């Protein structure tokens, strides 16, 4: 018995070490299998509603609630929107400029002429309601529009580029749709399942800005 014990111990250690190496190999393979945003979008239609792992640089964090970020392939400037589900903490603003790895489900939104007509009508209705409200209150509409222009920065990235807003966005998509052979535009986003920092550091925790507690973001149509 005294001679069998060391042999059993050696065998146990051998099995344990072998299992650890396998687990580490699997982890490394998962981390290394992350796609660049450009590669994901190049074959997006083949992966609709599939769970994918991608990596990129956060170039924008939504300032109203932190429920979405733009993940960008810096080499090509291709980007995709990543959305946090309700049961996931908001993205911290400190993520801007950081490299992250995201696992999520790829989703498609198809934009056709009917979609754009509906979107345009929603914008016009909202504008008319705002104008009526401010006229009734005796406020200067021009001053109100200036204020709105100063605060509408949701599409702005770190490079200073501002995406078209409102009717400008609708008209830009109409022009893009006219050149499409499919009859619709595919706009892609990912529903985030989990994410981590590429360098292995802890993910920053989002801190609600003053006056934002309880705010629910509603961007209407997403693009």
DRENKOLVEX-146587 format. One line per field, with one value per residue: residue in three letters; y, x, z of N, C-alpha, C in turn. Coordinates in nm, 2 decimals. Layout:
% DRENKOLVEX-146587
res = (ALA; ...)
n.py = (Y; ...)
n.px = (X; ...)
n.pz = (Z; ...)
ca.py = (Y; ...)
ca.px = (X; ...)
ca.pz = (Z; ...)
c.py = (Y; ...)
c.px = (X; ...)
c.pz = (Z; ...)
% end
This chain:
% DRENKOLVEX-146587
res = (UNK; UNK; UNK; UNK; UNK; UNK; UNK; UNK; UNK; UNK; UNK; UNK; UNK; UNK; UNK; UNK; UNK; UNK; UNK; UNK; UNK; UNK; UNK; UNK; UNK; UNK; UNK; UNK; UNK; UNK; UNK; UNK; UNK; UNK; UNK; UNK; UNK; UNK; UNK; UNK; UNK; UNK; UNK; UNK; UNK; UNK; UNK; UNK; UNK; UNK; UNK; UNK; UNK; UNK; UNK; UNK; UNK; UNK; UNK; UNK; UNK; UNK; UNK; UNK; UNK; UNK; UNK; UNK; UNK; UNK; UNK; UNK; UNK; UNK; UNK; UNK; UNK; UNK; UNK; UNK; UNK; UNK; UNK; UNK; UNK; UNK; UNK; UNK; UNK; UNK; UNK; UNK; UNK; UNK; UNK; UNK; UNK; UNK; UNK; UNK; UNK; UNK; UNK; UNK; UNK; UNK; UNK; UNK; UNK; UNK; UNK; UNK; UNK; UNK; UNK; UNK; UNK; UNK; UNK; UNK; UNK; UNK; UNK; UNK; UNK; UNK; UNK; UNK; UNK; UNK; UNK; UNK; UNK; UNK; UNK; UNK; UNK; UNK; UNK; UNK; UNK; UNK; UNK; UNK; UNK; UNK; UNK; UNK; UNK; UNK; UNK; UNK; UNK; UNK; UNK; UNK; UNK; UNK; UNK; UNK; UNK; UNK; UNK; UNK; UNK; UNK; UNK; UNK; UNK; UNK; UNK; UNK; UNK; UNK; UNK; UNK; UNK; UNK; UNK; UNK; UNK; UNK; UNK; UNK; UNK; UNK; UNK; UNK; UNK; UNK; UNK; UNK; UNK; UNK; UNK; UNK; UNK; UNK; UNK; UNK; UNK; UNK; UNK; UNK; UNK; UNK; UNK; UNK; UNK; UNK; UNK; UNK; UNK; UNK; UNK; UNK; UNK; UNK; UNK; UNK; UNK; UNK; UNK)
n.py = (-0.12; 0.12; 0.16; 0.19; 0.43; 0.67; 0.63; 0.65; 0.91; 1.05; 0.98; 1.11; 1.38; 1.40; 1.37; 1.59; 1.81; 1.78; 1.83; 2.10; 2.23; 2.17; 2.31; 2.58; 2.60; 2.59; 2.83; 3.02; 2.98; 3.06; 3.33; 3.41; 3.38; 3.59; 3.80; 4.07; 4.38; 4.44; 4.20; 4.06; 4.20; 4.16; 3.91; 3.91; 3.84; 3.56; 3.50; 3.59; 3.64; 3.47; 3.38; 3.56; 3.64; 3.93; 4.19; 4.52; 4.88; 5.10; 5.37; 5.53; 5.61; 5.59; 5.88; 5.90; 5.72; 5.51; 5.27; 5.17; 5.12; 5.22; 5.00; 4.98; 4.90; 5.01; 5.01; 5.01; 5.17; 5.06; 5.01; 4.89; 4.88; 4.81; 4.68; 4.69; 4.46; 4.49; 4.37; 4.39; 4.58; 4.93; 5.07; 5.21; 5.55; 5.58; 5.38; 5.47; 5.49; 5.26; 4.92; 4.64; 4.31; 4.15; 3.94; 3.85; 3.85; 3.86; 4.10; 4.20; 4.49; 4.57; 4.82; 4.98; 5.16; 5.20; 5.19; 5.42; 5.61; 5.60; 5.66; 5.93; 6.05; 6.03; 6.20; 6.45; 6.48; 6.49; 6.73; 6.92; 6.90; 6.99; 7.25; 7.36; 7.35; 7.51; 7.76; 7.81; 7.85; 8.08; 8.09; 8.16; 8.02; 8.00; 8.02; 7.79; 7.59; 7.63; 7.55; 7.28; 7.19; 7.22; 7.02; 6.78; 6.54; 6.27; 6.11; 6.16; 6.08; 5.99; 6.10; 6.33; 6.32; 6.37; 6.19; 6.21; 6.36; 6.33; 6.45; 6.48; 6.24; 6.06; 6.14; 6.09; 5.81; 5.75; 5.82; 5.63; 5.40; 5.41; 5.34; 5.08; 4.74; 4.55; 4.64; 4.71; 4.83; 4.69; 4.71; 4.67; 4.53; 4.43; 4.24; 4.25; 3.99; 3.94; 4.11; 4.21; 4.37; 4.40; 4.39; 4.26; 4.39; 4.52; 4.58; 4.91; 5.06; 5.19; 5.51; 5.69; 6.00; 6.33; 6.39; 6.20; 5.96; 5.71; 5.77; 5.68; 5.57; 5.65; 5.62; 5.59; 5.51; 5.30; 5.32)
n.px = (0.08; 0.20; 0.37; 0.20; 0.06; 0.22; 0.24; -0.03; -0.08; 0.09; -0.04; -0.28; -0.21; -0.11; -0.34; -0.49; -0.32; -0.32; -0.59; -0.61; -0.44; -0.59; -0.83; -0.73; -0.64; -0.87; -0.99; -0.81; -0.85; -1.11; -1.09; -0.92; -1.06; -1.22; -1.39; -1.29; -1.48; -1.51; -1.48; -1.70; -1.92; -1.88; -1.98; -2.23; -2.51; -2.51; -2.50; -2.72; -2.90; -2.74; -2.51; -2.22; -1.87; -1.69; -1.44; -1.31; -1.28; -1.42; -1.59; -1.79; -2.02; -2.35; -2.50; -2.73; -2.83; -2.66; -2.70; -2.61; -2.33; -2.09; -1.90; -1.59; -1.39; -1.08; -0.90; -1.04; -1.26; -1.51; -1.82; -2.03; -2.34; -2.37; -2.59; -2.71; -2.89; -3.19; -3.14; -2.88; -2.60; -2.55; -2.34; -2.03; -1.92; -1.65; -1.56; -1.51; -1.28; -1.15; -1.04; -1.24; -1.39; -1.67; -1.94; -2.23; -2.56; -2.62; -2.82; -3.05; -3.19; -3.42; -3.45; -3.68; -3.87; -4.13; -4.07; -3.90; -4.09; -4.27; -4.10; -4.03; -4.28; -4.32; -4.11; -4.19; -4.44; -4.36; -4.21; -4.41; -4.57; -4.39; -4.34; -4.60; -4.64; -4.43; -4.50; -4.74; -4.66; -4.53; -4.26; -3.95; -3.91; -3.69; -3.48; -3.52; -3.48; -3.21; -3.11; -3.18; -3.02; -2.77; -2.77; -2.82; -2.63; -2.60; -2.50; -2.23; -1.89; -1.56; -1.39; -1.50; -1.69; -2.03; -2.32; -2.60; -2.90; -3.25; -3.47; -3.27; -3.12; -3.32; -3.35; -3.09; -3.08; -3.28; -3.15; -2.94; -3.09; -3.20; -2.99; -2.96; -2.97; -3.13; -3.37; -3.40; -3.23; -2.98; -2.93; -2.72; -2.69; -2.58; -2.71; -2.60; -2.44; -2.23; -1.93; -1.58; -1.27; -1.01; -0.75; -0.76; -0.82; -1.04; -1.38; -1.51; -1.73; -2.06; -2.16; -2.44; -2.52; -2.58; -2.92; -3.00; -3.10; -3.33; -3.40; -3.52; -3.41; -3.52; -3.48; -3.64; -3.65; -3.38; -3.05)
n.pz = (0.00; 0.08; -0.13; -0.35; -0.31; -0.38; -0.66; -0.74; -0.67; -0.85; -1.09; -1.06; -1.05; -1.30; -1.47; -1.38; -1.45; -1.73; -1.79; -1.72; -1.91; -2.14; -2.09; -2.09; -2.35; -2.49; -2.40; -2.50; -2.77; -2.81; -2.74; -2.94; -3.17; -3.23; -3.46; -3.68; -3.72; -3.99; -4.12; -4.02; -4.12; -4.39; -4.44; -4.34; -4.39; -4.39; -4.13; -3.98; -3.69; -3.55; -3.29; -3.24; -3.21; -3.18; -3.23; -3.16; -3.17; -2.94; -3.05; -2.99; -2.73; -2.63; -2.51; -2.37; -2.15; -2.21; -2.34; -2.58; -2.81; -3.05; -3.23; -3.39; -3.67; -3.68; -3.89; -4.13; -4.08; -4.07; -3.90; -3.63; -3.46; -3.11; -2.88; -2.55; -2.36; -2.15; -1.91; -1.87; -1.74; -1.82; -2.08; -1.99; -2.02; -2.02; -2.18; -2.44; -2.70; -2.62; -2.67; -2.72; -2.67; -2.80; -2.75; -2.91; -3.05; -3.39; -3.56; -3.81; -3.97; -4.20; -4.44; -4.63; -4.88; -4.77; -4.49; -4.47; -4.54; -4.32; -4.11; -4.18; -4.16; -3.88; -3.79; -3.89; -3.77; -3.50; -3.51; -3.57; -3.35; -3.15; -3.24; -3.22; -2.94; -2.84; -2.96; -2.84; -2.58; -2.61; -2.68; -2.83; -3.14; -3.30; -3.13; -2.98; -3.18; -3.22; -2.98; -2.99; -3.20; -3.09; -2.90; -3.02; -3.07; -3.10; -3.31; -3.32; -3.35; -3.22; -3.41; -3.49; -3.69; -3.78; -3.79; -4.03; -3.92; -3.83; -4.09; -4.27; -4.24; -4.33; -4.60; -4.69; -4.67; -4.85; -5.10; -5.09; -5.10; -5.35; -5.51; -5.45; -5.54; -5.43; -5.33; -5.08; -4.78; -4.58; -4.24; -3.97; -3.64; -3.31; -3.05; -2.74; -2.56; -2.38; -2.29; -2.29; -2.19; -2.43; -2.34; -2.10; -1.87; -1.60; -1.68; -1.71; -1.48; -1.54; -1.47; -1.37; -1.51; -1.38; -1.33; -1.51; -1.40; -1.42; -1.68; -1.99; -2.29; -2.62; -2.94; -3.16; -3.49; -3.58; -3.71)
ca.py = (0.00; 0.24; 0.19; 0.23; 0.56; 0.77; 0.61; 0.70; 1.06; 1.09; 0.96; 1.21; 1.50; 1.40; 1.40; 1.73; 1.90; 1.77; 1.90; 2.25; 2.27; 2.17; 2.43; 2.70; 2.60; 2.62; 2.97; 3.10; 2.96; 3.14; 3.47; 3.44; 3.36; 3.71; 3.86; 4.22; 4.42; 4.44; 4.06; 4.02; 4.27; 4.11; 3.79; 3.92; 3.77; 3.42; 3.48; 3.65; 3.57; 3.38; 3.44; 3.58; 3.71; 4.03; 4.28; 4.65; 5.00; 5.18; 5.50; 5.62; 5.55; 5.66; 5.97; 5.90; 5.59; 5.42; 5.14; 5.12; 5.17; 5.19; 4.93; 5.02; 4.85; 5.13; 5.00; 5.03; 5.26; 4.99; 5.00; 4.82; 4.92; 4.70; 4.72; 4.62; 4.43; 4.55; 4.30; 4.42; 4.72; 5.02; 5.08; 5.33; 5.64; 5.56; 5.28; 5.54; 5.48; 5.13; 4.80; 4.54; 4.19; 4.14; 3.82; 3.89; 3.80; 3.96; 4.13; 4.28; 4.57; 4.60; 4.95; 5.00; 5.28; 5.21; 5.22; 5.56; 5.70; 5.60; 5.74; 6.07; 6.10; 6.04; 6.32; 6.57; 6.49; 6.54; 6.87; 7.00; 6.90; 7.08; 7.39; 7.41; 7.36; 7.63; 7.87; 7.83; 7.90; 8.21; 8.09; 8.19; 7.89; 8.00; 7.99; 7.65; 7.51; 7.64; 7.46; 7.14; 7.16; 7.20; 6.90; 6.66; 6.49; 6.13; 6.04; 6.21; 5.99; 6.06; 6.17; 6.46; 6.30; 6.37; 6.13; 6.29; 6.35; 6.38; 6.44; 6.46; 6.10; 5.99; 6.17; 6.02; 5.67; 5.74; 5.82; 5.50; 5.29; 5.42; 5.27; 4.94; 4.64; 4.46; 4.71; 4.75; 4.84; 4.61; 4.78; 4.56; 4.56; 4.31; 4.23; 4.21; 3.89; 3.97; 4.18; 4.23; 4.45; 4.32; 4.38; 4.18; 4.48; 4.52; 4.66; 5.02; 5.06; 5.31; 5.60; 5.77; 6.14; 6.40; 6.41; 6.09; 5.85; 5.67; 5.81; 5.57; 5.62; 5.61; 5.68; 5.57; 5.42; 5.29; 5.31)
ca.px = (0.00; 0.28; 0.43; 0.10; 0.01; 0.29; 0.20; -0.17; -0.07; 0.14; -0.14; -0.39; -0.15; -0.10; -0.47; -0.53; -0.24; -0.37; -0.72; -0.59; -0.39; -0.70; -0.92; -0.66; -0.63; -1.01; -1.01; -0.73; -0.91; -1.23; -1.05; -0.85; -1.16; -1.30; -1.38; -1.30; -1.61; -1.52; -1.50; -1.84; -2.02; -1.86; -2.06; -2.34; -2.63; -2.50; -2.50; -2.83; -2.96; -2.64; -2.42; -2.09; -1.77; -1.62; -1.35; -1.30; -1.26; -1.54; -1.58; -1.91; -2.11; -2.47; -2.49; -2.86; -2.86; -2.55; -2.75; -2.55; -2.20; -2.04; -1.77; -1.53; -1.26; -1.01; -0.83; -1.13; -1.36; -1.64; -1.86; -2.16; -2.39; -2.39; -2.69; -2.71; -3.03; -3.24; -3.09; -2.73; -2.56; -2.52; -2.20; -1.97; -1.87; -1.51; -1.52; -1.48; -1.14; -1.10; -1.06; -1.32; -1.43; -1.81; -2.01; -2.36; -2.64; -2.63; -2.95; -3.07; -3.31; -3.44; -3.51; -3.74; -3.94; -4.24; -4.00; -3.86; -4.21; -4.32; -4.00; -4.04; -4.40; -4.29; -4.03; -4.28; -4.54; -4.29; -4.17; -4.53; -4.61; -4.30; -4.37; -4.73; -4.61; -4.35; -4.57; -4.84; -4.59; -4.47; -4.12; -3.89; -3.88; -3.55; -3.39; -3.54; -3.41; -3.06; -3.08; -3.19; -2.90; -2.65; -2.78; -2.84; -2.50; -2.60; -2.43; -2.10; -1.79; -1.44; -1.32; -1.57; -1.80; -2.17; -2.42; -2.72; -3.01; -3.39; -3.50; -3.14; -3.09; -3.41; -3.31; -2.96; -3.11; -3.35; -3.05; -2.88; -3.19; -3.22; -2.88; -2.96; -3.04; -3.21; -3.50; -3.40; -3.10; -2.96; -2.86; -2.68; -2.65; -2.56; -2.76; -2.48; -2.46; -2.13; -1.82; -1.47; -1.17; -0.92; -0.63; -0.79; -0.85; -1.18; -1.47; -1.55; -1.87; -2.13; -2.21; -2.54; -2.50; -2.68; -3.05; -3.03; -3.16; -3.47; -3.42; -3.53; -3.38; -3.60; -3.43; -3.72; -3.59; -3.23; -2.98)
ca.pz = (0.00; 0.08; -0.26; -0.45; -0.29; -0.47; -0.80; -0.76; -0.66; -0.97; -1.19; -1.04; -1.09; -1.45; -1.52; -1.35; -1.54; -1.87; -1.80; -1.71; -2.04; -2.24; -2.07; -2.13; -2.49; -2.53; -2.37; -2.59; -2.90; -2.81; -2.75; -3.07; -3.28; -3.25; -3.59; -3.70; -3.77; -4.14; -4.16; -3.98; -4.21; -4.52; -4.45; -4.24; -4.43; -4.36; -3.99; -3.92; -3.57; -3.49; -3.19; -3.29; -3.12; -3.26; -3.16; -3.23; -3.08; -2.91; -3.10; -2.95; -2.63; -2.62; -2.39; -2.30; -2.09; -2.23; -2.38; -2.71; -2.84; -3.19; -3.24; -3.51; -3.72; -3.71; -4.02; -4.24; -4.03; -4.07; -3.76; -3.61; -3.33; -3.02; -2.79; -2.42; -2.32; -2.03; -1.79; -1.87; -1.70; -1.93; -2.11; -1.93; -2.12; -2.02; -2.29; -2.57; -2.73; -2.57; -2.75; -2.65; -2.74; -2.78; -2.79; -2.92; -3.16; -3.51; -3.61; -3.93; -3.99; -4.34; -4.46; -4.76; -4.90; -4.67; -4.37; -4.47; -4.53; -4.18; -4.03; -4.22; -4.10; -3.74; -3.76; -3.92; -3.66; -3.38; -3.53; -3.56; -3.21; -3.08; -3.28; -3.16; -2.80; -2.81; -3.00; -2.74; -2.47; -2.64; -2.68; -2.96; -3.20; -3.36; -3.01; -2.95; -3.28; -3.20; -2.86; -3.03; -3.29; -3.00; -2.81; -3.10; -3.11; -3.08; -3.41; -3.33; -3.31; -3.18; -3.52; -3.52; -3.79; -3.73; -3.88; -4.05; -3.82; -3.87; -4.23; -4.35; -4.24; -4.42; -4.74; -4.72; -4.70; -4.98; -5.20; -5.08; -5.14; -5.50; -5.58; -5.41; -5.63; -5.35; -5.30; -4.93; -4.72; -4.46; -4.13; -3.88; -3.50; -3.23; -2.92; -2.66; -2.46; -2.29; -2.35; -2.20; -2.24; -2.50; -2.26; -1.98; -1.75; -1.57; -1.76; -1.63; -1.44; -1.58; -1.36; -1.42; -1.50; -1.30; -1.40; -1.60; -1.33; -1.46; -1.81; -2.09; -2.43; -2.73; -3.06; -3.27; -3.59; -3.56; -3.84)
c.py = (0.12; 0.27; 0.23; 0.37; 0.67; 0.75; 0.67; 0.85; 1.11; 1.09; 1.07; 1.34; 1.51; 1.43; 1.54; 1.83; 1.90; 1.84; 2.05; 2.30; 2.27; 2.29; 2.56; 2.71; 2.64; 2.77; 3.06; 3.09; 3.05; 3.29; 3.50; 3.43; 3.48; 3.77; 4.01; 4.26; 4.41; 4.29; 4.01; 4.08; 4.21; 3.98; 3.79; 3.84; 3.62; 3.39; 3.56; 3.57; 3.47; 3.45; 3.44; 3.65; 3.81; 4.12; 4.41; 4.76; 5.07; 5.32; 5.59; 5.54; 5.64; 5.75; 5.97; 5.76; 5.49; 5.28; 5.09; 5.19; 5.15; 5.12; 4.94; 4.94; 4.97; 5.13; 5.04; 5.13; 5.20; 4.98; 4.93; 4.87; 4.80; 4.75; 4.63; 4.59; 4.49; 4.49; 4.32; 4.56; 4.80; 5.03; 5.21; 5.42; 5.63; 5.46; 5.35; 5.54; 5.35; 5.02; 4.69; 4.42; 4.17; 4.01; 3.86; 3.82; 3.90; 3.97; 4.22; 4.36; 4.61; 4.73; 4.97; 5.13; 5.31; 5.25; 5.36; 5.65; 5.71; 5.68; 5.89; 6.13; 6.12; 6.17; 6.44; 6.59; 6.54; 6.69; 6.96; 7.01; 7.00; 7.23; 7.45; 7.43; 7.49; 7.76; 7.91; 7.89; 8.03; 8.21; 8.12; 8.06; 7.89; 7.96; 7.84; 7.56; 7.51; 7.55; 7.31; 7.10; 7.14; 7.08; 6.77; 6.62; 6.34; 6.05; 6.08; 6.11; 6.07; 6.14; 6.29; 6.44; 6.30; 6.30; 6.22; 6.26; 6.38; 6.35; 6.43; 6.31; 6.02; 6.02; 6.10; 5.87; 5.65; 5.73; 5.69; 5.39; 5.29; 5.35; 5.13; 4.85; 4.55; 4.51; 4.74; 4.76; 4.75; 4.68; 4.67; 4.61; 4.43; 4.34; 4.17; 4.10; 3.91; 4.04; 4.19; 4.32; 4.36; 4.30; 4.31; 4.26; 4.47; 4.62; 4.78; 5.01; 5.19; 5.38; 5.69; 5.92; 6.21; 6.43; 6.30; 5.97; 5.83; 5.71; 5.69; 5.63; 5.56; 5.68; 5.66; 5.47; 5.42; 5.27; 5.31)
c.px = (0.09; 0.34; 0.33; 0.06; 0.08; 0.25; 0.06; -0.17; -0.02; 0.04; -0.24; -0.34; -0.14; -0.23; -0.51; -0.45; -0.29; -0.50; -0.70; -0.54; -0.50; -0.79; -0.86; -0.66; -0.77; -1.03; -0.94; -0.79; -1.03; -1.19; -0.99; -0.94; -1.24; -1.28; -1.36; -1.43; -1.62; -1.55; -1.65; -1.93; -2.00; -1.95; -2.18; -2.46; -2.63; -2.50; -2.61; -2.88; -2.86; -2.55; -2.28; -2.00; -1.69; -1.53; -1.34; -1.28; -1.39; -1.52; -1.69; -1.98; -2.23; -2.47; -2.62; -2.89; -2.75; -2.59; -2.69; -2.42; -2.18; -1.91; -1.72; -1.40; -1.18; -0.94; -0.91; -1.24; -1.50; -1.69; -2.00; -2.21; -2.41; -2.48; -2.69; -2.86; -3.07; -3.18; -2.94; -2.70; -2.53; -2.37; -2.15; -1.91; -1.72; -1.46; -1.48; -1.32; -1.08; -1.13; -1.14; -1.35; -1.58; -1.86; -2.16; -2.43; -2.66; -2.77; -2.95; -3.20; -3.31; -3.51; -3.55; -3.81; -4.05; -4.18; -3.96; -3.98; -4.26; -4.22; -4.01; -4.17; -4.39; -4.22; -4.12; -4.38; -4.48; -4.25; -4.29; -4.58; -4.52; -4.32; -4.50; -4.71; -4.54; -4.42; -4.67; -4.78; -4.53; -4.32; -4.07; -3.85; -3.74; -3.45; -3.40; -3.47; -3.26; -3.02; -3.08; -3.07; -2.78; -2.65; -2.79; -2.70; -2.49; -2.51; -2.28; -2.00; -1.66; -1.37; -1.40; -1.68; -1.93; -2.26; -2.54; -2.83; -3.14; -3.41; -3.38; -3.10; -3.19; -3.38; -3.18; -2.99; -3.19; -3.26; -2.98; -2.96; -3.21; -3.11; -2.87; -3.03; -3.13; -3.35; -3.51; -3.25; -3.10; -2.88; -2.84; -2.65; -2.64; -2.63; -2.65; -2.52; -2.36; -2.01; -1.71; -1.37; -1.06; -0.79; -0.64; -0.82; -1.00; -1.26; -1.51; -1.70; -1.94; -2.18; -2.31; -2.51; -2.61; -2.81; -3.08; -3.09; -3.30; -3.50; -3.42; -3.51; -3.47; -3.56; -3.52; -3.66; -3.44; -3.17; -2.83)
c.pz = (0.00; -0.05; -0.37; -0.43; -0.38; -0.61; -0.83; -0.76; -0.79; -1.08; -1.18; -1.08; -1.24; -1.52; -1.50; -1.44; -1.68; -1.89; -1.80; -1.85; -2.14; -2.22; -2.11; -2.28; -2.55; -2.51; -2.47; -2.73; -2.91; -2.82; -2.88; -3.19; -3.31; -3.39; -3.58; -3.75; -3.92; -4.19; -4.13; -4.08; -4.35; -4.55; -4.36; -4.27; -4.39; -4.21; -3.91; -3.80; -3.51; -3.39; -3.24; -3.19; -3.21; -3.17; -3.24; -3.12; -3.06; -2.95; -3.06; -2.84; -2.62; -2.50; -2.32; -2.26; -2.11; -2.27; -2.52; -2.73; -2.99; -3.18; -3.38; -3.54; -3.76; -3.84; -4.14; -4.21; -4.05; -3.92; -3.75; -3.47; -3.24; -2.91; -2.66; -2.39; -2.19; -1.90; -1.78; -1.82; -1.83; -1.96; -2.05; -2.04; -2.13; -2.13; -2.42; -2.58; -2.69; -2.67; -2.67; -2.74; -2.70; -2.83; -2.79; -3.04; -3.27; -3.55; -3.73; -3.93; -4.14; -4.36; -4.60; -4.77; -4.80; -4.53; -4.36; -4.47; -4.39; -4.09; -4.06; -4.15; -3.95; -3.71; -3.78; -3.81; -3.53; -3.39; -3.51; -3.42; -3.12; -3.11; -3.22; -3.01; -2.77; -2.86; -2.90; -2.61; -2.49; -2.65; -2.82; -3.03; -3.26; -3.25; -2.98; -3.05; -3.26; -3.08; -2.90; -3.12; -3.20; -2.92; -2.89; -3.15; -3.10; -3.19; -3.42; -3.28; -3.27; -3.29; -3.56; -3.62; -3.72; -3.83; -3.91; -3.95; -3.89; -4.02; -4.32; -4.35; -4.33; -4.56; -4.78; -4.75; -4.82; -5.10; -5.21; -5.13; -5.29; -5.57; -5.54; -5.51; -5.56; -5.32; -5.15; -4.89; -4.59; -4.36; -4.02; -3.74; -3.43; -3.10; -2.83; -2.56; -2.34; -2.36; -2.24; -2.27; -2.31; -2.42; -2.13; -1.86; -1.72; -1.65; -1.67; -1.60; -1.48; -1.46; -1.42; -1.40; -1.43; -1.38; -1.49; -1.54; -1.38; -1.60; -1.90; -2.22; -2.53; -2.85; -3.18; -3.36; -3.57; -3.70; -3.82)
% end
